[in-house]
Structure formats: structure tokens, C-alpha cells
Amino acid sequence: MINPIYDYINSFPESIREILNKIRQIGKNHAPNAVEKISYQIPSFHENGVIFYYAAFKNHFSIFPPIHGDDELLEKVKPYSNPKGNLLFKYKNPIPFDLIEKVILRRIQENNIRKNSQ
């Protein structure tokens, strides 16, 4: 069976695969019922809407879309935010997986809030 997520991750060098697999595992741990799929040619998690996308590039990887409504977390991610609020992590720096986990948890919370307000 073809697995496009597996194919995407395995198209990168080992050091980048390790990062992508760790991010994927964080998503699976916190959103075990989410649907994983390739969307916009990158991996994503969907449950009550898009939880997050993640993508590897030459010198960094990114997580989309931006978070909202948590001023403390927004301040913590500010060094990684691009002008649109998406997060960019350079490979040459230590990867803050604990912060990434908080971002993913916030995205899950945002989706649940939106779902429950409908």
C-alpha cells in the first residue's frame, strides 16, 4: 500500500526525516483520531478542520497555520514566526519540540472551540 506521508518524509536526508517523524509522532500522540493526508503537497493533520501542516525545506522546516488567542504562547513563538504567523525552524538551531507540541495542542484547542461554537 502506498503511503504518501511516508514517501514525503523519506524523500529527505536522515537528519531531516528524524525531525519530521518526531513532529508527526507529536501529532499522532495528541490527535490519534486525526486524518493524516498530503494537502498542498505537504503532510497535514485534520480533525474538526486543519490541525496543522508541516513541511521541510532546504534550510528549515515550517508548521502552518498560525495560532491565535494565546498571548503567552504567541510571545514564545515570536522568534520563529514569519510575517504571516507561520512558524519557521532552522535546522542549524536546536529544534524546540516542546514548543512545537504546545503549538499543536493549541491548534487542536482552536479547532475544538470552533466546532463547539457552531
N, C-alpha and C positions, 0 to 999 in steps of 0.2 A: 504494500500500500504506500502510495506517495504521501509524504508529509511535508507540506510547503514550509512550515515553521522550521523543521529540522533541516531542510535543504537551505533555507536562508541562513541560519546560524552556521551551518557547516561550510558555507561559502567563504568564511573569514578565517584568518590565521588563528591558531590555538589560543593565544592570549586574549583575543577579542571574543572568541567563542566562549571562553570561561566567563567573561563579563556578561554576555548576552544570556547565557544559560542561568547565571545567578539571578539576573533580573526576571527572567521567565519563571524561575522557581519561586521568587517572592510573589509574583502574580498568582501562580498556582496555589501557593500556601494560603493567600488571603482571599482569593476568589475561586475556590475549587469548582464552582458551577459555571464559571465564565466560559464563553466560547472563544477559543483561540483561532485566529484566522489571519491571512495576509490581506491587508487592506491598504490601498495606496502603495502597494509593492513592499510593505514592511509589516512585521508581526504586530498583532494587536490582541487585546483582551476586551471582550464585550459582555456586559451584564447590566441590564437596565440602561443601555446606551454604551458608549465607548468608555471603558475604564482608562486605558492608555495604549499608546503606540510606542514602540521603541525601535530605534534604527542605528546601525553602525555606519560610520563614515571613515574617511582616511585617518583623521587625527582625533576624532571624538565620536561619542555616541550621544543620542538625544532621546528624550522622553517627551511625548506630546499627549494631550493638550495641556495647557497651563491649569494650575489650581486656582481656586477663588475662595474668599471668605474666611481664611485663617491667617490673620495678620502675623502671628508668630512664625508660622511655617513659611509664609511668603518672605519674611525677613531672612530666614535661614537659607532659602533657595536663591536669594538675590544674586549671589556671586556666580551662579550657574545659569541665570535667566538671560534669554536673548530678548530683543525688543518686543517680540510677540508673547513673551512669558513662557515659551517652551524652554526646556532645560537642556543644557549642553555640557557634557562632561569630557574633558580632555584626557586621553589615555596616559599622558605623561604625569598626571597628578593622581594621588590616591583616590580611588572611587569611593564616595560616601554612601555605601549600600544602606546604612541605617537611615539616612536622609531620603534616599530613593524609596525605601519601604514606607516611610511616613507620607511621602507624596502619593504613592499608590493607595494607601489606606484613606487618604483624604479624597482621592478621586472616587473610590468606592462609596465613601460617605456622601459626596456630592450627588452621585447617581441615585443613591437611596433616598436622599432628601427630595430630589426632583421627582422620583417615582411616587413617593408618599404624598406629595403636594398636588398630584394630578387628580 
